[in-house]
Amino acid sequence: MSRIGKAALVVSAGILASRILGLLRNVAVAALLGDTTDGDLYQAAFVLPDLLFYLMAGGYLSITFIPILAERMAADDEEGTWSAFASIAKAVGAAMVLLTVVTWIAAPSIVQWVFGRLPALATEGTTAIPAADLSELAGLVRIVLPAQLFFMLGSLLMGVQYAKDRFLIPSLAPVVYNLGIIFGGLIGWWSGVEGPAGFLWGALLGAATGNFALQVWGARRVGLRWVSAPIRSPALRAYLLMALPLMLGQSVAILDEQLIRVAGQLGPEGTIATLGLARNLVMVPVGLIAQAAGVAAYPTLARLVAAGALDDMRETLTRALRGVLLFGGLATAAVLAASQPAVAVVYQRGAFGVDATIATAAALVFYALAIPFWGGHQLLGRAFYAHRRMWVPVGIGTMVTVVAIPLYFSIEGVMGAHGIALASTAAISLYTVALGAAWFRAHGGWRPVGDAVWRTAVATTIAAAGGWAAVDMVVGEPMDGWLGQASLGLVVGAVVVTGLYAASLRVLRVPEVTAIGDRLRNRLG
């Protein structure tokens, strides 16, 4: 198995564990808060902290940091490696502390500005979060805001481990983070604390433990030493040159979740919660396929570029793109076929009833169409980053964001909350297509990927249609007390979708599937 394949397995296992716990987290949130104003407040409380994290290019911190470390490690410059870490960590940490303090003080005013002006835009004159609850929202923001410092420093510590091809400890960060949210919410509920505050205190503790303390230990295990280093250094300048485009031009893929939360305010009570829960559910296959591929592939892509092995780099990228398309198509077909029973099995209990299941499943269908595109942009973006061409994906992402923002805020009046989910899918798809056009125009080699696109699309359509028909015969319409029936529908849907998808790819002569079939026949023969 290739290095990327082994790394992807480790990352996928960690992501699977974190996604399972993420589902349990969402189960707790849905059961205790439901699709109510409290559920909306929980989702909205993360908007400002997440935007602060993204403003500091936190979502790309490892991406900008790994090439700097890889260059020094390739030269066997251990002292230079740890000096680079120290100078960047000092600068990033100081900047994040300052911004956190300023945002914490200004939280009430910012919340009023972001959410308080939206009622005038709402088609029915009401919004998901009433004006009377904005002060409570500001208090919730202040609880979770300091977690961003732990995320920022933790990203640097994870970058050290990624550069050493160590993925296990970083993959545990979201596991611990989700455990913190779950226990925080449950302890708050058992203690009689109403609303989402317990979940948010748990998020803060989970970030401090999983994203920082655990990563300090993991980085030290691979040799990290804290050395005295000036803040002004060539490493910091290199980091700023790569990070500045990401700070100035935020991608729609980064801002998507926040745009959904803010635009969801235009709908009635529960809209933000419904959209958030549906998006979190579709992020399970996205994480297992797209995130795993991107995280595992990037160190190898960066290493090949640094070594001048550009043909090998392009071949590696092509194989990875075809892989995420094939697995992404299967995931899309499965979600399309069984959206209602999936939502029922995961969420329908406590404060989350049948109506919430129907609304969440409808949003989930629109989100599911973007699964292969999430995988594509993760890999294509990293291909540009490996070449240190930060401005290309950032410029494309910024232009797509400018075009997409009006869609997020206008489509709700036409299609309701489900339209916001469709806007999200349209934006992610456009971003990925534009990235692909830019990459293949400069580097060529689009035919193998284009071939996988149309074959995967045909197989996905066949599998989704057949799977939906099978699931519909088993489960029928959503109702109270149908957990067993919905679970059976999921099993039936998984079997039918997988069988139809594999058979369709085989008939379409997809090389990867044909090779697997040939190997199985050889072993059995």
Steps between C-alpha positions, in 0.01 A plus 500: 500500500625850414605753761192709424281191525636409844472858620147524364401187694631650826333833432177330390491293819544814710242687297258206527537504879455877513201488265334229706550711810387802298179313425459420869563868574231597251266238642540662842454850356193396301343310791556773760465812284307380193405728212420784742645842578747331738616283212539809283697677775737205530579507128523882485739518798778356284473757220725773645763266654526302177529818293781618726679168449461525123606865497834384637514236223459241776330255267812507281764530770640150456497545124713814514721363775585153365703618196710724726581209731540252214762720336711512815449134580609404149825690564548320837487839671344397832593822679352705214183290508429568867608861472247546219232343718580725796501826301170424325335371818591817688359727231183298443434457872545870579277607212229254597501607865461865397217430257323273749503768769372766260225274367400392852453862603312593183288182483163665586545767234617252235211261573256788469657604170508148350163371618305805613458651154362192329131517605443770238612254229285208614210420268259435789633778722630256763838335540637187660655695790271764653655837583437435870744206490794688347651587838491132596670419170779749579560325833518162328750637248722616785504148648637326192711785359830414684495154343634654178839563661530128573395418143764734357792373707376145459509537120871586519567203724309273262704642212818380671357149522369502142843607372640192677229280343337445838121521479364307799518762777367783280210277399403471868446876539143506367423184698589671829329823386172320430521313830538835675184635336301186579600486866461875538144486371404196705655637820322830443169320448546283810592813698182677392673750268252590226598578143823440312750643753614157623584388147707813443697466824571143390623628163747730675632220720519260205703748295743565785551127559482340157619774269773638723617293797487168313675652198781637717566145610475366142738763359756437774487128417624573147783721625355848550719716722425853608798712406569869543418670171424857401150574372651665193646219295510368142257227606243753622537703182448186292196411708348847462556498125306174474240578766425860398300401190299259714433771758392757241298271276281250678373204299134413478595154626624657824215748539222265391399386848491856630302626202246223559467594866458871431267455201302244698400785730261613223284193553262418785598352835712189463636578153862546608482182709345299214757614245787446744393149597455399135838644407668325793355169382628537145841600635546139619566362149667828401746459786568134431556557129599860432675603819689171532622521141604864532683465831674177399599616151632847579834411665581267208398760240710766675796261524483410130484866400793583726699216340414618149311178419215686331387214275470271803312774684245537219454125472447474876243779489313336211474168683378674813239703307363188331485327838300774673264521202429127512445487876320834499253376240418198715445721806275735304288212371464356850391831655255574219344157536460500879492861622182470709581174681857625557375817669243304701753247628751766597280784629132412551463488876436742787429851373562394138174374347362378167464848349862575583603171334319590177648852488853383581489215247389739226802723568723192517404402144626831364820483706571144379545612140818685599686205660726424198566871452620532860759232427604665176567843645689358797750337265515768231552775755784308661658445158532876463620538859769238444630723218467800738258660255266622773347785303341276237258301722449802724415724206263242357344437840451870563333557164269202552416628850409845368273340241349250748426723801192665340370152417520386864296801613248522214407139431332453840216723387442277195566147629506537876770353721572221252604762248788600727625140489474511121695828495773330703525213253502737202779709653722201589445345157584823317813544710622148423431526128682834482799359690512201269486719192789712628713198596452296183541803277844557652609138544293290259391144572126563537380202293538228769312718748234599246452133417442421869252789531251382239526132587453577869201726426325224304568238768387738776170572324423131448594403857310790658180429304507128572591553864223756552239265356617218728505721810157645422348151483644415841441817704228709334424837660672627820303449820537477876652178631641383166863464613510127427343544159735787416801292609389217271464752219859614552629144475295428188604830345868439569491153342303605193695820439838329540403214271356722227790743521767230475316327217455827310868588532589150384275531192644845430850346514642725767866385525522502880193276535607273215843453662340407833275246328792347313705465819209333681452252215870418497501432873185291490621317189 
